[in-house]
């Protein structure tokens, strides 16, 4: 089993910044990717940013240029720096990871954190 724990959410004024962190622990052979998703009130969950091993990070158009995702493979962590925050960024942010949990290098399982609330006031 793998556990993801997010931290760093909170209340911030529009234009402000926040840094979210996520740490993965448990039966981890390797991590193929780590990502941040969010679910705003009344909306479906959407991807914010993805960090895939060996590839350039990818961002949703809505956060491009305002967010930076970074991963430390040695520590099994991922962070999301968010700047110039807008009220529409208000959401619960979830960390997700695609994890190899056995010696089978072809098998990866998706795991999710509990989420952390980000509220941006206008």
N, C-alpha and C positions, 0 to 999 in steps of 0.2 A: 504494500500500500504506500501511496505517496501523498503527502500533505503539503498544501500550499497555503502560506500565511501572508496576507497583505497587511501593509501598514502605510500611514502617511496621509490618509484622507483627512478631510476637515472642511471648515468654512473659510472661504476667502472672498475678498471683494473682486469685482470685475477688474481685469487688468493685472491681477496678482499671479503668483506662481505657487505651485505645489510639486512635491516630489513623492511619488508612490514607490513603494518597495515591495518585493515579493520574494520569499525564500521557500525553496522546495526541499523537503526532507523525506527520508524513507528508503524504500528499495529502488535505488536509482543506479542503473548501469551507465546510462547517458541520457542527455536531453537533446532532442532534435530541434525543438523550438519552444520559445516562451512568448507569450503574447498578453496584451491587455485588451479587454473588452469592456463595454459599458452598457448599462441599461438605464435610460432616462424614464421618468414617470410617464406611463401611457405609451411607451414605445418599445420596439423589439430590441433585443440585444444586438449590438453592433461591434465590429472589431475597431480598435483604435490604432494599435500598432503591433507588429509582429517581428520578432527577432528569430531568424532561422540560422542555425549553424552553417557557416560557409557562405552566407548570402547577405546582401545589403538589407538593412531594416526596411520595412514597408509600413506606410502610414495611410490612414483614412484621409480622404481629401479635406475633411472638415477640420483636421488637426495638423495637416502638413505645414511645416514651418513653425509650429508652436509647440510641438512635442518632440522629445528625444527619448528613444528606448535604448537601454544598454543592458547587456547581460554579462555576468561573470560565470563562465562555465565551471571554473574550479570551485566556486562557492554555491553553485546552483541558485543563483539569484538573478532577478531582473528588476530594473527600475524604469520609471517613466517620469521624466521631467516635463512639467507642463507650465507654459508661460502664456502671458496675455490671455488669461482665462476669461471666458464669457459665460453669461448666465446659462446659455444653451449647453455648456459643458457639464452642468449639474446632472449627476447620475451616480449609480452605484458602479464602481469600477471593479472588474474581476480579473484576476490573474489566471492564466491557463498555461499548461505545459504539456508537451507531447514527449512522453518518457518511455525509454526502454527499461523495463522492469525485470527482464530475465536475460539470459545469455543469448537469446535469439535476437540477432541484430536486425532482423526484418520486422520485428513486432514492436509497435509503439502504442501506448495507451494515453488517452487524454485525461488530464486531471484539472480540477478547478478549485480555486480558493473560495472563501465565503463572501468575499466582496468587501469593499470599503467605500463609504459614502463621501462623495465630493459635492459640495454645495457652493455655488458661485453666486454671490449677491450682486445686484445691480446698483 
